[in-house]
């Protein structure tokens, strides 16, 4: 990712970071992509990608009677969808921060950027919360995703796809636990609260 977008930690914490040395990879725009029009990728394009990934993840976890996929096929598809979702979300966060720090947007455009991206990230987090709950059997100790803590170190970006066991049951609590601990979603939640408000 470092070849396509700046490091998010640097954008958030390094006041001396040279924002001008990085051209925005994502264009300013929030409309859904169209196959009939060939335009550079916009925020709308990547936001549609996160929605599609969550939708496909949810459909892949349906019971065998309602899904056309076998357990083996689900185990192959899930980590790929999670990887695409996480890379896309990380890209959105870095590009939003790049726009905000560059000062290239006016007040109206900045407010719209914050509103649109904040709404989409919240929807993404809620979608993943529901997905995690479906993966994990109900129990007093299972509360889905944990609330982000304001203390401690900044969560790092790491793909749960690379850590997800491929040969376990699609409803394995171990898989759900690994996914729920992913720091990227906690970071995105805190990003909305601290940066996009």
ZIBEL-V216789 format. One record per residue. N is the residue number from 1. PSI is psi in whole degrees, 0 to 359 (none if undefined). OMEGA is omega in whole degrees, -180 to 180 (* if undefined). Layout:
BEGIN
<<N/PSI/OMEGA> <N/PSI/OMEGA>>
END
This chain:
BEGIN
<<1/336/-175> <2/342/179> <3/347/-176> <4/330/-176> <5/151/-179> <6/161/176> <7/131/-175> <8/322/179> <9/321/178> <10/318/179> <11/326/-178> <12/326/-168> <13/336/-174> <14/105/-178> <15/343/-179> <16/3/-178> <17/132/-177> <18/92/-178> <19/326/-177> <20/342/-179> <21/356/-179> <22/119/174> <23/140/178> <24/133/178> <25/333/-177> <26/133/178> <27/155/-180> <28/113/-179> <29/150/-173> <30/8/179> <31/154/179> <32/145/-179> <33/154/179> <34/138/178> <35/343/-177> <36/340/-179> <37/127/-179> <38/101/179> <39/160/174> <40/151/-179> <41/135/180> <42/177/175> <43/325/178> <44/322/179> <45/314/-178> <46/328/176> <47/324/176> <48/327/179> <49/317/179> <50/319/179> <51/319/-180> <52/318/180> <53/315/-180> <54/320/178> <55/316/-180> <56/323/177> <57/316/-180> <58/317/-180> <59/326/-178> <60/340/-178> <61/8/177> <62/160/178> <63/154/-178> <64/329/-179> <65/340/-178> <66/357/-178> <67/146/178> <68/3/-176> <69/142/173> <70/167/178> <71/322/180> <72/320/179> <73/322/178> <74/318/-180> <75/333/178> <76/319/-175> <77/319/-173> <78/306/-178> <79/330/179> <80/318/178> <81/319/179> <82/320/179> <83/314/179> <84/317/-179> <85/314/-177> <86/319/177> <87/318/180> <88/316/180> <89/318/178> <90/319/179> <91/318/178> <92/314/-179> <93/314/-178> <94/320/-178> <95/324/175> <96/313/-180> <97/325/178> <98/317/177> <99/317/-177> <100/322/-179> <101/338/-178> <102/334/-178> <103/16/-177> <104/343/-178> <105/147/173> <106/177/-177> <107/317/-179> <108/315/-180> <109/323/179> <110/315/180> <111/321/179> <112/319/178> <113/312/180> <114/317/-177> <115/312/-177> <116/314/-178> <117/320/178> <118/317/178> <119/317/-178> <120/319/180> <121/318/177> <122/319/179> <123/321/179> <124/314/-179> <125/317/178> <126/321/178> <127/320/180> <128/328/175> <129/314/179> <130/322/179> <131/315/179> <132/319/-179> <133/326/177> <134/329/-179> <135/331/-172> <136/127/176> <137/145/-178> <138/133/176> <139/158/-179> <140/330/-177> <141/353/-178> <142/115/-179> <143/21/-180> <144/219/-180> <145/144/178> <146/154/179> <147/134/-178> <148/139/178> <149/142/-179> <150/348/180> <151/176/177> <152/185/-177> <153/158/178> <154/130/180> <155/142/-179> <156/157/179> <157/115/177> <158/136/-175> <159/122/175> <160/340/180> <161/323/-178> <162/343/-178> <163/350/-176> <164/124/177> <165/135/-175> <166/345/-173> <167/16/179> <168/167/180> <169/149/-180> <170/345/178> <171/23/-178> <172/127/176> <173/330/-180> <174/319/179> <175/314/-179> <176/322/179> <177/317/179> <178/315/-178> <179/317/-176> <180/335/-179> <181/359/-178> <182/122/-175> <183/341/-177> <184/318/-179> <185/325/175> <186/318/178> <187/317/179> <188/319/179> <189/315/179> <190/328/178> <191/316/179> <192/316/-176> <193/322/-173> <194/329/-173> <195/321/-172> <196/3/177> <197/none/*>>
END
